[in-house]
């Protein structure tokens, strides 16, 4: 884990909040942290143009805390001491670049900050290669601890960092023969070097006081506090990420550009590419993420069980690949070679055209797929990519006759827009806290399933709210449909409403699902809303409790296979005069939040699915029947499945 100094992170956040006026102070602050200084050197993040991404980077940065802070403080003091002395030696001798000397001195012990499982210590200096095309900076870090005699003819930056390290790390080094000889090559004497060392030590003490790294041994914190602090930091990072992705105009190119920025800044991923299903169903490289052109020659069959890419799609879950595994697909070896990585993670990702692609992340941490911050990043990317399709649940369709509204019901459009804007904020907070709880409550499958349902419903509300401002109904493109299991939608609805709608109202629920019912290409949200409306009406019709049954069956009507979904209650039934006008919008007698449009909207939604909704009612109860054709609009079944929708 690449830990940072908590005091540096805190001060950097304060300076970032002050805006452009504090840009110079911000730069001076972060250059005092080896990890932050290096990451910001490697990333093209603009202080003024991308403050949200910078804030997310800082909030997500792991900080030294608890028992490990004492060791961190010792490493940090050595980093600052060598950096300050190397810069002073460069300025005094006129050899080398002073800023490069600071960076090389700061990073000389970079291997001590990095996770050795991810970056072997021998390769830590490789991180610096992109900062200096000639490689002198990386060499200075790579050879800083070598004997001074070996560096006698080396580049001045290498010699300066070697000398600074010896002076800081060795007691009385200034009096040693090898140090005096090295000083002579810089035209400096032992007295002058001793003065620079003394000034450097003063600067280290002052910076340690400034950033709270004076007596780390006295600073302790329990694991619970550290975890809680980490959770709040992740929550704040998610808020910053939300603002960052809101810069997207909805286009795939801009959204993936933002995604690449977050990959670099938050997860240290420099090599990535994106594969997506082609017309023939095979996986091919897309141009949405710039990658090695050689990857275009690869064509991966969707049924190749050896390759991690098709496995990620089939399982709708991240899959790992590591070079050298004997039974791995050769195409995965080739992808790793062309990306220049030793391993990669394959992450399924919903694309704007309704398909699911595979994001290949080079040298990603093995646990990245379960990271709450990573899951939130994916959710924000998906949200930015999602097309603005009007959900029919938001308003009746243009073809549906609606009774004229009373003048008192007319709401100015600007008020509606303001209300929608305000609704979006708590929805974002709710979504963030669901992710927060998911990370806190562990891997319990029942808990995670319930949290998943809550998250899905929050997303559905968000889509409905977004559609309210649309003035025209937009046709649903075929590519936005997904293969949906009707039985799964019914089961999910019952699970979702059991503890919140059915049980509190003493309603016993029974489901009778035909396993032969095939999946349908349709919009899952529309069917779920219809079923919820019908279930809610049934519960309200049984104030003293009763029984509710959901039935699915496969039937043939006029030579066409159809799916029937029946919702049956044991209420007192509906009067004939009500049944005859059941699907017409009327003023509701229920009061409260009932607008008298529930069944009108439900029929409209079913018709948008090319189906039919009907009702029969007797004193023994009411039956609602939904009929859906197995093929929508006469089209053949979808050839590309959005995995995980079933």
Secondary structure, 3 states (H helix, E strand, C coil): CCCECHHHHHHHHHHHHCHHHHHHHHHHHHCCCHHHHHHHHHCCCCCCCCHHHHHHHHHHCCECCHHHHHHHHHHHHHHHHHHHHHHHHHHHHCCCCHHHHHHHHHCCCHHHCCCCCCCCHHHHHHHHHHHCCCCHHHHHHHCCCCCHHHHCCCCHHHHHHHHHHHHHHCCCHHHCHHHHHHHHHCCCCHHHHHHHHHHHHHHHHHHHHHCCCCCHHHCCCCHHHHHHHHHHHHHHHHHHHHHHHCCCCCCHHHHHHHHHHHHHHHHCCCCEEEEEECCCCCEEECCCCCCCHHHHHCCECCCCCCCHHHHHHHHCCCEEEECCCCCCCHHHHHHHHHHCCCEEEEEEEECCCCCEEEEEEECCCCCHHHCHHHHHHHHHHHHHHCCCCCCCCCCCCCCCCCCCCCHHHCCCHHHHHHHHHHHHHHHHHHHHHHHHHHHHCCCCHHHHHHHHHHHHHHHHHHHHHHHHCCCCCCCCCHHHCEEECHHHHHHHHHHHHHHHHHHHHCEEEEEECCCCCCCEEECHHHHHHHHHHHHHHHHHCCCCCEEEEEEEEEEEECCEEEEEEEEEECCCCCCHHHHCCCCCCCCCCCCCCCCCCHHHHHHHHHHHCCCEEEEEEECCEEEEEEEEECCHHHCCCCCCCCCCCC
